[in-house]
């Protein structure tokens, strides 16, 4: 009895672990990288032109998209929203906008709403990624981009670290070739880069957003574990082997489009950072400052 229970628990965590790594690993990794990349991009821009300029040159684009993403996701999950400020910067506190909502009580009947608060906290990644990708598809051929993004998402499922790194470098190359598809002298890529800077500098959830997302994330994890436990129990009673990889990849098929979207946003934001750093070096050299 104890051996059977131990095997069941072992199988449960094996399935759950593979689901989290294969199904959610890439979106989570891309989201965390975007979070830190955004902070570094903001700091670099602030050193170059000052925080006030960052707020008014990029915030008027990025902040409304950030807050609208929170707002629309909250409405989608019927979360009570009390107040919204899409762009009302406070330079002293650093708050540029906000969405105030009522946190659902931690009750079973509020399960969907609690998961909604998690998605609401992470929504700027989705909203910002959609705007960046949509703008890119407007100014460039979309087939190579989507093909390369999907190729990279599949690479992460079973390839080695070297292949994944080279795949990501190939994706970055494809993205920036697409941006300048019409040539360096065309105004469209430069307008897009300004849009991308505005969105990319305010793309990631704030620390407060992430704190609000934790309860919903735990509820989602508990539901996923319960679903896996029922599936394993049925398989055990039917004496059928559990296809662990197939179960894990089922979640990957759901999260795959999100992963591709975030990876594209990451490739764009890395390019933004390179452009800003090159420009900062040129400005410092023009001013006679040391790099």
C-alpha positions in Angstrom: 0.0 0.0 0.0 2.7 2.4 1.0 4.8 1.5 -2.1 1.8 2.1 -4.3 1.2 5.5 -2.7 4.9 6.4 -3.1 4.8 5.4 -6.8 1.6 7.5 -7.3 3.1 10.6 -5.7 6.3 10.1 -7.7 4.4 9.8 -10.9 2.3 12.8 -10.0 5.3 15.1 -9.4 7.0 13.7 -12.6 3.9 14.7 -14.7 3.5 18.1 -13.0 7.2 18.9 -13.2 7.3 18.1 -16.9 4.2 20.2 -17.5 5.7 23.2 -15.7 9.0 22.9 -17.5 7.8 22.0 -21.0 4.5 23.8 -20.9 5.3 26.9 -18.9 9.1 27.0 -18.8 9.7 29.1 -21.9 6.9 31.7 -21.2 8.1 32.1 -17.6 11.7 32.4 -18.7 10.9 35.0 -21.4 8.7 36.9 -19.0 11.3 37.0 -16.2 14.0 38.1 -18.7 11.7 40.8 -20.1 11.1 42.0 -16.5 14.8 42.6 -15.9 15.5 43.8 -19.4 12.8 46.5 -19.0 14.3 47.7 -15.8 17.8 47.9 -17.4 16.3 49.7 -20.5 14.6 52.3 -18.3 17.8 52.9 -16.3 19.8 53.3 -19.5 17.3 55.7 -21.0 17.1 57.6 -17.7 20.9 58.1 -17.6 20.8 59.3 -21.2 17.9 61.7 -21.2 16.7 61.8 -17.6 13.8 60.1 -15.8 11.3 62.9 -16.7 12.0 62.5 -20.4 11.7 58.7 -20.1 8.2 59.2 -18.6 6.9 61.6 -21.2 8.7 60.3 -24.3 7.9 56.6 -23.7 5.4 56.5 -20.9 2.6 58.1 -22.9 2.7 55.1 -25.2 3.8 52.2 -22.9 1.8 53.0 -19.8 -1.7 53.1 -21.3 -1.0 49.8 -23.0 0.3 48.4 -19.7 -2.8 49.5 -17.7 -5.3 48.7 -20.5 -3.9 45.1 -20.4 -4.6 44.9 -16.7 -8.1 46.4 -17.2 -9.2 44.2 -20.1 -8.0 41.0 -18.5 -9.8 42.0 -15.3 -13.0 42.6 -17.2 -12.6 39.3 -19.0 -12.7 37.5 -15.6 -15.4 39.6 -14.1 -13.1 41.2 -11.5 -14.5 44.3 -9.8 -12.4 47.3 -10.9 -12.8 50.5 -8.8 -10.6 53.0 -10.5 -8.4 53.2 -13.6 -5.7 55.8 -14.5 -4.2 54.9 -17.9 -1.6 57.6 -17.7 -1.2 59.9 -14.7 2.5 60.1 -13.9 3.8 60.9 -10.4 7.5 61.5 -10.8 8.3 61.3 -7.1 6.7 57.9 -6.5 7.4 56.6 -10.0 3.8 55.5 -10.5 2.7 56.3 -14.0 -0.8 54.8 -14.0 -2.7 52.1 -12.1 -5.8 49.9 -12.0 -7.4 49.5 -8.6 -9.5 46.3 -8.2 -11.1 44.2 -5.5 -9.2 41.0 -4.7 -11.7 38.1 -4.7 -12.0 36.2 -1.4 -10.0 33.0 -1.2 -13.1 30.8 -1.7 -13.9 27.9 -4.0 -16.6 29.8 -5.8 -14.0 32.5 -6.7 -11.6 30.0 -8.3 -11.9 31.5 -11.8 -11.7 35.0 -10.5 -8.5 34.1 -8.5 -6.9 32.7 -11.6 -8.0 35.9 -13.4 -6.1 38.0 -10.9 -3.0 36.0 -11.7 -3.5 36.6 -15.5 -4.4 40.2 -14.8 -1.1 40.8 -13.0 0.8 39.3 -16.0 -1.4 40.8 -18.7 1.0 43.6 -19.7 3.4 41.0 -21.1 0.5 39.7 -23.3 -0.8 43.2 -24.2 2.7 44.7 -24.9 3.7 41.6 -26.9 0.6 41.8 -29.0 1.2 45.5 -29.8 4.9 44.9 -30.6 4.1 41.9 -32.8 1.1 43.5 -34.5 3.1 46.6 -35.3 6.0 44.5 -36.7 3.6 42.5 -38.9 2.2 45.7 -40.3 5.6 46.9 -41.6 7.2 43.6 -42.6 6.4 40.2 -44.2 4.9 38.0 -41.5 5.5 34.5 -42.7 9.3 34.3 -41.9 8.7 35.9 -38.5 6.1 33.5 -37.3 7.9 30.5 -38.8 11.1 31.4 -37.0 9.3 32.1 -33.7 7.5 28.7 -33.9 10.8 27.0 -34.8 12.5 28.4 -31.7 9.5 27.4 -29.5 9.9 23.8 -30.7 13.7 23.9 -30.3 13.2 24.6 -26.6 11.2 21.4 -26.1 14.0 18.9 -26.9 17.2 20.5 -28.1 20.5 21.2 -26.3 21.5 24.5 -24.9 23.8 25.3 -27.9 21.0 24.8 -30.4 18.6 26.9 -28.3 21.2 29.8 -28.2 21.8 29.7 -31.9 18.1 29.4 -32.5 17.4 32.5 -30.5 20.2 34.4 -32.3 18.6 33.4 -35.6 15.3 34.7 -34.3 16.8 38.0 -33.4 18.4 38.3 -36.8 15.1 37.5 -38.5 13.2 40.0 -36.4 15.5 42.9 -37.2 15.8 42.0 -40.8 12.0 42.2 -40.9 12.0 45.6 -39.2 14.3 47.1 -41.8 12.7 45.1 -44.7 12.0 48.4 -46.6 15.5 49.8 -46.0 17.3 52.1 -43.5 16.1 55.3 -45.2 12.4 54.3 -44.9 10.6 56.1 -42.0 8.5 53.1 -41.0 11.2 51.1 -39.2 12.3 54.2 -37.2 8.7 54.9 -36.2 8.3 51.3 -35.2 11.5 51.4 -33.1 10.1 54.5 -31.3 6.9 52.6 -30.7 8.9 49.5 -29.6 10.9 51.6 -27.1 7.8 53.1 -25.7 6.1 49.7 -25.2 9.2 47.8 -24.3 10.2 50.3 -21.5 6.9 49.6 -19.8 6.1 46.1 -20.9 6.8 44.0 -17.8 4.5 43.7 -14.7 5.6 45.7 -11.7 6.6 44.1 -8.4 3.1 45.0 -7.1 1.5 43.3 -10.1 3.5 40.1 -9.4 2.6 40.2 -5.7 -1.1 40.3 -6.8 -0.6 37.4 -9.2 0.7 34.9 -6.6 -2.6 33.7 -5.1 -4.1 33.0 -8.5 -0.9 31.2 -9.6 -1.1 28.9 -6.5 -4.8 28.2 -7.3 -3.9 27.3 -10.9 -1.1 25.0 -9.6 -3.4 23.3 -7.2 -6.0 22.7 -10.0 -3.4 21.4 -12.3 -2.1 19.0 -9.6 -5.7 17.8 -8.9 -6.3 17.3 -12.6 -3.1 15.3 -12.9 -4.0 13.2 -9.8 -7.4 12.2 -11.2 -5.8 11.3 -14.6 -3.2 9.2 -12.9 -5.7 7.5 -10.7 -7.9 6.6 -13.7 -4.8 5.3 -15.6 -3.8 3.2 -12.5 -7.3 1.7 -12.2 -7.4 0.9 -15.9 -3.8 -0.4 -15.7 -2.7 1.8 -18.5 0.8 3.4 -18.8 0.8 7.2 -18.3 2.2 9.0 -21.4 4.1 11.6 -19.4 5.6 13.4 -22.3 2.3 13.6 -24.2 0.5 15.0 -21.1 3.3 17.6 -20.7 3.2 18.6 -24.3 -0.6 19.1 -24.3 0.0 22.1 -22.1 2.8 23.3 -24.4 0.4 23.3 -27.3 -1.8 25.7 -25.3 1.0 28.0 -24.2 3.0 27.8 -27.4 1.5 30.9 -29.0 2.1 32.9 -25.8 5.7 31.6 -25.7 6.2 32.7 -29.4 4.7 36.1 -28.6 7.0 36.7 -25.6 10.1 35.4 -27.4 9.4 37.9 -30.3 9.0 40.7 -27.7 12.2 39.7 -26.1 14.1 39.7 -29.4 12.7 43.2 -30.1 13.6 44.5 -26.7 17.1 43.2 -26.9 17.5 45.1 -30.1 16.1 48.2 -28.4 18.7 47.9 -25.7 21.5 47.6 -28.2 20.3 50.7 -30.0 20.0 52.7 -26.8 23.4 51.7 -25.6 25.0 52.6 -28.9 23.3 56.0 -29.0 24.3 56.6 -25.3 28.0 55.9 -26.2 27.8 58.3 -29.2 26.2 61.0 -27.0 28.9 60.5 -24.3 31.6 60.7 -26.9 30.1 63.9 -28.3 30.0 65.4 -24.8 33.6 64.4 -24.2 32.6 62.1 -21.3 34.3 58.8 -20.5 32.3 55.6 -21.5 
